Amino acid sequence: MPQLFRPGANTLARLALAAIAIVPAGLLLLIAVVTRSGATTGEGRFVEQPVPFSHQHHAGELAIDCRYCHAGVETAATASVPATHVCMTCHSQIWTNAEMLAPVRASLASGRPMAWRRVNRLPDYVYFDHHAHVNNGVPCAACHGDVRRMPLTRQAAPMTMGWCLDCHRAPGDRIVAADRRFEAAPYQDRSAADRRAARATTIAIARSGRRLTDCSTCHR
């Protein structure tokens, strides 16, 4: 009787069976890595702006309060970006003829707003309220990182649902005292006052009966 299988057939069969198990697992692992990488989430990316604004210089070296430019952060869902006249409050006096500020001067002369590009972007189906967070003790640095060290603004966090839920499950880990909410310093440098504020807020959330992990908290 002629031989139906060659001597290496058993090896090929074993390799095929192994591939059936390994290839799908490898694809799932690759998909998981890609979806969590900065290429997908945007973490670490820089967005080109009409003017190369430096938080390192303004918030770090000059120690300008976040609220001077982002005036809506305590009162509205959006933090807002500064109008041209806010920039010109200083730059009508200093660096008035700097080439990099030409778009700011053109905006002031024409009355057309500066076309700043969003760095941190959430999907349209996600509701995020800035003032609800900062007024309850979440510091700017918890989401935006230490902007004092950013010559150009980058996205400091993945902004994924899992990342948000990590905070909502344990909000006390990030809450700071009232006088530190608008510091650009990392919130991890926690003081006794920060821990007291976190404990008070955690107790208040528990007494309110609200669950920060409910879908309706962010998806409205």
Disulfide bonds with the S-S distance in Angstrom:
none
